[in-house]
């Protein structure tokens, strides 16, 4: 497979495909074009009647998409610029400016969606029949009709969000991404970012693991009352708008509707996860035995099973990931390579940079941007496969409109998680050392815990926390509830130190996107089902899988998965994923 020059290297990404820089005149040109497009769009309001022709209707929808392409370009640039350095004041200012501008301009085109939701069903169906790729987007919009307010009220909410919940999430990111963590390793004092610190949470030295976690929560605990107040305010804002004003039945049902996933399916997923805690408790008991201790501490759940962790330089990691995609389908590797070739990948470790990893799709015609904090661990290689899987998913769905390219959050985890499993197969196939192979299998279960049960219990905590906050719970009471959540997960198999009561204030997703987290468990268990089909069917499975990815967000998730024989409302489907996990634990128990 061809490389980028002679080798893949860690780089700071380029945002030049969006704008040359935060001060570039092209930004002002784009803002002017956006404002002009909105002014022109406002003129179509009189055309919006029940008798509008399909041709005129599609032109209006197309013009609206062009407006949102402008919006996505501007906001995407600001968000990526901010994520590469959350302390960059130009990025902070640009992000705030665009949030305000976009809210104001969105209000001026709001009349279209309000008219569309109120249109009588027969007239709407006539227009949807001729709407082509826009159909599902239009259909899904009408699902929100019972929860939509009047035009003046909707405009007030849009403006309120700029200085309300949106501002609080930016504040949370600015506070937490400036943290510096101090730890001594082999007699040498270090000052680290969070991602650098957490490398030591997966080291063989149990004392070092404990000190890494203790330092993490020492720093977060200093600001915990403030971070907790931010979370309380976000949760109250969520309830005030979505339950008190819009009439949703529960805080989580808001996210379910956005995802177009039935409440019953999410309830089944979380119930099955709650009922299967013994799967991972059994695994942790086995891991403690293999590590030669009576019980795991919470510090130890990601402990490696071999004393030295194998490192992978960036070039090797990139080649491994691309080769694993290539072995499934060369098209996947070719798409993933575009991210490298176009310099849309930021993999460096830098102070102030957003921690963790993500993939951002700005427009269908642009290769997505991927952020990593790559440090050479096996986990980092898996993360690379995961985020490039997201990019592949977006590129396969790039034939759709801006409105229908993005799969809902739970389905958006399909290609990423599938990519990780393909990589694991590649690693197991090539690795000859039995100790390393055993460690890889244990790491697979570690990652399954982190993706399934841990995320499910985050969602259970969120659900509980929103109710507690509604009843006036303090930050300390929320922390006590979170500690109880941990004890329910681990039972008697894992000792949980008291500082973990503050773990919840260190989880960005519950601040930024309420109830996002169950998407990870949903995606992982779904991929278990799909990967089992792949193993059983071989190459005949590939077209069906690629069709799921190409669909993007152009079809209802339930309908799309029904094509693959999957009923997400049936608890037996979710239990099937745990049955696979129980089988993996059984394999590990039999290994010498």
JOVEN-V843088 format. One record per backbone hydrogen bond with DSSP energy under -0.5 kcal/mol. NH is the residue of the N-H (numbers start at 1). CO is the residue of the C=O. If there is no record, write none. Layout:
nh=NH co=CO
nh=NH co=CO
//
This chain:
nh=5 co=3
nh=7 co=4
nh=13 co=11
nh=14 co=343
nh=18 co=15
nh=19 co=15
nh=24 co=21
nh=27 co=24
nh=28 co=24
nh=29 co=25
nh=30 co=26
nh=31 co=27
nh=32 co=28
nh=33 co=29
nh=34 co=30
nh=35 co=31
nh=36 co=32
nh=37 co=33
nh=38 co=34
nh=39 co=35
nh=40 co=36
nh=41 co=37
nh=42 co=38
nh=43 co=40
nh=44 co=41
nh=45 co=42
nh=47 co=44
nh=48 co=44
nh=48 co=45
nh=49 co=47
nh=52 co=49
nh=57 co=53
nh=58 co=54
nh=59 co=55
nh=60 co=56
nh=61 co=57
nh=62 co=58
nh=63 co=59
nh=64 co=60
nh=65 co=61
nh=66 co=62
nh=67 co=63
nh=68 co=64
nh=69 co=65
nh=70 co=66
nh=71 co=67
nh=72 co=68
nh=73 co=69
nh=74 co=70
nh=75 co=71
nh=76 co=72
nh=77 co=73
nh=78 co=74
nh=79 co=75
nh=80 co=76
nh=81 co=77
nh=82 co=78
nh=83 co=79
nh=84 co=80
nh=85 co=81
nh=85 co=82
nh=86 co=352
nh=88 co=85
nh=89 co=87
nh=92 co=88
nh=93 co=89
nh=94 co=90
nh=95 co=91
nh=96 co=92
nh=97 co=93
nh=98 co=94
nh=99 co=95
nh=100 co=96
nh=101 co=97
nh=102 co=98
nh=103 co=99
nh=104 co=100
nh=105 co=101
nh=106 co=102
nh=107 co=103
nh=108 co=104
nh=109 co=105
nh=109 co=106
nh=110 co=106
nh=110 co=107
nh=112 co=109
nh=113 co=109
nh=114 co=110
nh=115 co=111
nh=116 co=112
nh=117 co=113
nh=118 co=114
nh=119 co=115
nh=124 co=120
nh=125 co=121
nh=126 co=122
nh=127 co=123
nh=128 co=124
nh=129 co=125
nh=130 co=126
nh=130 co=127
nh=131 co=128
nh=134 co=131
nh=135 co=132
nh=138 co=134
nh=139 co=135
nh=140 co=136
nh=141 co=137
nh=142 co=138
nh=143 co=139
nh=143 co=140
nh=144 co=141
nh=145 co=142
nh=147 co=144
nh=148 co=145
nh=154 co=150
nh=155 co=151
nh=156 co=152
nh=157 co=153
nh=158 co=154
nh=159 co=155
nh=160 co=156
nh=161 co=157
nh=162 co=158
nh=162 co=159
nh=163 co=159
nh=164 co=160
nh=166 co=161
nh=167 co=161
nh=168 co=164
nh=169 co=165
nh=170 co=166
nh=171 co=167
nh=172 co=168
nh=173 co=169
nh=174 co=170
nh=175 co=171
nh=176 co=172
nh=177 co=173
nh=178 co=175
nh=179 co=176
nh=181 co=192
nh=183 co=190
nh=185 co=183
nh=185 co=188
nh=188 co=185
nh=189 co=187
nh=190 co=183
nh=192 co=181
nh=197 co=193
nh=198 co=194
nh=199 co=195
nh=199 co=196
nh=200 co=197
nh=201 co=198
nh=202 co=199
nh=203 co=200
nh=206 co=204
nh=209 co=205
nh=210 co=206
nh=211 co=207
nh=212 co=208
nh=213 co=209
nh=214 co=210
nh=215 co=211
nh=216 co=212
nh=217 co=213
nh=218 co=214
nh=219 co=215
nh=220 co=216
nh=221 co=217
nh=222 co=218
nh=223 co=219
nh=223 co=220
nh=224 co=220
nh=224 co=221
nh=226 co=223
nh=227 co=223
nh=228 co=224
nh=229 co=225
nh=230 co=226
nh=231 co=227
nh=232 co=228
nh=233 co=229
nh=234 co=230
nh=235 co=231
nh=236 co=232
nh=237 co=233
nh=238 co=234
nh=239 co=235
nh=240 co=236
nh=241 co=237
nh=242 co=238
nh=243 co=239
nh=244 co=239
nh=245 co=240
nh=246 co=241
nh=247 co=243
nh=248 co=242
nh=254 co=250
nh=254 co=251
nh=255 co=251
nh=256 co=252
nh=257 co=253
nh=258 co=254
nh=259 co=255
nh=260 co=256
nh=260 co=257
nh=261 co=256
nh=265 co=262
nh=266 co=262
nh=267 co=263
nh=268 co=264
nh=269 co=265
nh=270 co=266
nh=271 co=267
nh=272 co=268
nh=273 co=269
nh=274 co=270
nh=275 co=271
nh=276 co=272
nh=276 co=273
nh=277 co=274
nh=279 co=276
nh=280 co=276
nh=281 co=277
nh=282 co=278
nh=283 co=279
nh=284 co=280
nh=285 co=281
nh=286 co=282
nh=287 co=283
nh=288 co=284
nh=289 co=285
nh=290 co=286
nh=291 co=287
nh=292 co=288
nh=292 co=289
nh=293 co=288
nh=296 co=493
nh=298 co=495
nh=300 co=297
nh=301 co=298
nh=303 co=300
nh=309 co=307
nh=312 co=376
nh=317 co=313
nh=318 co=314
nh=319 co=315
nh=320 co=316
nh=321 co=317
nh=322 co=318
nh=323 co=319
nh=324 co=320
nh=325 co=321
nh=326 co=322
nh=327 co=323
nh=328 co=324
nh=328 co=325
nh=329 co=325
nh=332 co=329
nh=333 co=329
nh=334 co=330
nh=335 co=331
nh=336 co=332
nh=337 co=333
nh=338 co=334
nh=338 co=335
nh=339 co=335
nh=339 co=336
nh=340 co=336
nh=341 co=337
nh=342 co=338
nh=343 co=340
nh=344 co=339
nh=346 co=370
nh=347 co=11
nh=347 co=345
nh=348 co=11
nh=350 co=348
nh=352 co=177
nh=353 co=350
nh=354 co=83
nh=358 co=371
nh=360 co=369
nh=361 co=359
nh=362 co=360
nh=366 co=363
nh=369 co=360
nh=370 co=344
nh=371 co=358
nh=372 co=346
nh=374 co=347
nh=381 co=377
nh=382 co=378
nh=383 co=379
nh=384 co=380
nh=385 co=381
nh=386 co=382
nh=387 co=383
nh=388 co=384
nh=389 co=385
nh=390 co=386
nh=391 co=387
nh=392 co=388
nh=393 co=389
nh=394 co=390
nh=395 co=391
nh=396 co=392
nh=397 co=393
nh=398 co=395
nh=400 co=397
nh=404 co=401
nh=405 co=401
nh=412 co=408
nh=413 co=409
nh=413 co=410
nh=414 co=411
nh=417 co=413
nh=418 co=414
nh=419 co=415
nh=420 co=416
nh=421 co=417
nh=422 co=418
nh=423 co=419
nh=424 co=420
nh=425 co=421
nh=426 co=422
nh=427 co=423
nh=428 co=424
nh=429 co=425
nh=430 co=426
nh=431 co=427
nh=434 co=432
nh=437 co=433
nh=438 co=434
nh=439 co=435
nh=440 co=436
nh=441 co=437
nh=442 co=438
nh=443 co=439
nh=444 co=440
nh=445 co=441
nh=446 co=442
nh=447 co=443
nh=448 co=444
nh=449 co=445
nh=450 co=446
nh=451 co=447
nh=452 co=448
nh=453 co=448
nh=454 co=449
nh=456 co=452
nh=457 co=453
nh=458 co=454
nh=459 co=455
nh=460 co=456
nh=461 co=457
nh=462 co=458
nh=463 co=459
nh=464 co=460
nh=465 co=461
nh=466 co=462
nh=467 co=463
nh=468 co=464
nh=469 co=465
nh=470 co=466
nh=471 co=467
nh=471 co=468
nh=472 co=469
nh=473 co=468
nh=478 co=474
nh=479 co=475
nh=480 co=476
nh=481 co=477
nh=482 co=478
nh=483 co=479
nh=484 co=480
nh=485 co=481
nh=486 co=482
nh=487 co=483
nh=488 co=484
nh=489 co=485
nh=490 co=486
nh=491 co=487
nh=493 co=490
nh=495 co=296
nh=497 co=495
nh=500 co=497
nh=501 co=498
nh=502 co=499
nh=503 co=500
nh=505 co=502
nh=506 co=503
nh=507 co=504
nh=508 co=506
nh=510 co=507
nh=511 co=507
nh=511 co=508
nh=512 co=508
nh=513 co=509
nh=516 co=513
nh=519 co=516
nh=520 co=517
nh=521 co=517
nh=522 co=518
nh=523 co=519
nh=524 co=520
nh=525 co=521
nh=526 co=522
nh=527 co=523
nh=528 co=524
nh=529 co=525
nh=530 co=526
nh=531 co=527
nh=532 co=528
nh=533 co=529
nh=534 co=530
nh=535 co=531
nh=536 co=532
nh=537 co=533
nh=538 co=534
nh=540 co=537
nh=541 co=538
nh=542 co=538
nh=542 co=539
nh=543 co=539
nh=545 co=541
nh=546 co=542
nh=547 co=543
nh=548 co=544
nh=549 co=545
nh=550 co=546
nh=551 co=547
nh=552 co=548
nh=552 co=549
nh=553 co=404
nh=554 co=551
nh=560 co=556
nh=561 co=557
nh=562 co=558
nh=563 co=559
nh=564 co=560
nh=564 co=561
nh=565 co=562
nh=566 co=561
nh=568 co=566
nh=570 co=567
nh=571 co=569
nh=573 co=570
nh=574 co=570
nh=575 co=571
nh=576 co=572
nh=577 co=573
nh=577 co=574
nh=578 co=574
nh=579 co=575
nh=580 co=576
nh=581 co=577
nh=582 co=578
nh=583 co=579
nh=584 co=580
nh=585 co=581
nh=586 co=582
nh=587 co=583
nh=588 co=584
nh=589 co=585
nh=590 co=586
nh=591 co=587
nh=591 co=588
//
